[in-house]
Amino acid sequence: QKPHVSFTRPRGDDDPVGPTTFALAIDNRVATSYDVYRATVASGPFTKVGHALSGMTYWIRGLEIGTTYHFRLVPPGSGANGYHFERSVASSGPDVVWAVE
């Protein structure tokens, strides 16, 4: 199965070079909802960027091509270091769909 990749380009950008951003889909298949934290360095600091509901797909858009992002899924109220799942993604990676099972 091919990964689902969503490439976007900033509004008003007519440069034919190609897309400048990509998106990550977090497919949360577990019974727990999680806060989503992101950092551009594996050791942090991590910033809360959203909430992935149980049984839903949560999209993170506007990620810059060429940057590696580190994500953590954390039970609500636990803070970035109380994570249950962790994953790094980049536009050059094989999979930008994170299936949480």
C-alpha positions in Angstrom: 0.0 0.0 0.0 1.4 3.4 -1.0 1.6 6.1 1.7 -0.8 9.0 1.5 1.2 12.1 0.9 -0.3 15.6 0.8 2.0 18.1 -0.8 0.9 21.8 -0.7 2.3 25.1 -1.9 1.9 28.4 -0.2 -0.9 30.6 -1.7 0.4 33.0 -4.3 3.5 30.9 -5.0 3.8 30.5 -8.8 7.3 29.2 -8.7 7.4 26.0 -10.8 10.2 24.5 -8.6 7.7 22.2 -6.9 6.0 21.8 -3.5 7.5 23.4 -0.4 5.5 21.7 2.3 4.1 18.2 3.1 1.6 16.8 5.5 1.5 13.9 8.1 -1.7 11.9 8.7 -1.9 10.3 12.2 -4.4 7.5 11.9 -5.4 6.9 15.5 -6.8 3.4 15.7 -6.7 2.9 19.5 -9.3 3.6 22.1 -7.3 6.5 23.6 -7.1 10.1 22.4 -3.8 11.8 22.5 -2.2 15.2 22.6 0.2 15.7 19.7 3.6 17.2 20.4 6.2 18.2 17.8 9.9 19.2 17.7 12.5 19.7 15.0 15.2 18.2 17.3 14.8 14.7 18.7 15.7 15.9 22.2 13.1 18.7 22.1 11.8 21.0 23.1 8.4 19.7 22.2 5.4 21.9 21.6 1.8 20.8 21.7 0.3 21.1 18.2 -3.0 19.4 18.5 -5.1 16.5 19.7 -5.6 13.1 17.9 -9.1 11.7 18.7 -9.6 8.0 19.1 -10.7 6.3 15.8 -10.0 9.5 13.8 -7.3 10.7 11.4 -5.5 13.8 12.4 -3.7 15.9 9.8 -0.6 18.0 10.4 -0.1 20.3 7.4 2.5 22.9 6.5 5.6 20.8 7.3 8.6 22.1 5.4 10.2 19.8 2.9 13.8 19.0 3.9 13.1 19.2 7.7 12.8 16.2 9.9 10.0 16.4 12.5 9.8 14.4 15.8 6.3 13.7 17.1 5.0 12.3 20.4 1.5 11.1 21.3 0.8 11.8 24.9 -2.2 11.2 27.1 -3.9 14.5 27.8 -2.4 16.5 30.6 0.8 14.3 30.8 3.3 16.7 29.2 5.7 15.9 26.3 7.8 13.4 28.3 4.8 11.2 29.2 4.5 9.9 25.7 3.2 6.5 24.7 4.2 6.7 21.0 7.1 8.5 19.2 7.9 8.9 15.6 10.2 11.0 13.3 9.0 11.9 9.8 10.5 13.8 6.8 9.4 14.5 3.3 12.0 12.0 2.0 10.8 9.2 4.3 8.9 6.2 3.0 5.8 6.8 5.0 4.0 10.0 6.1 1.0 8.1 7.4 1.4 7.1 11.0 -1.0 4.3 11.9 -1.3 4.2 15.7 -2.4 0.7 16.7 
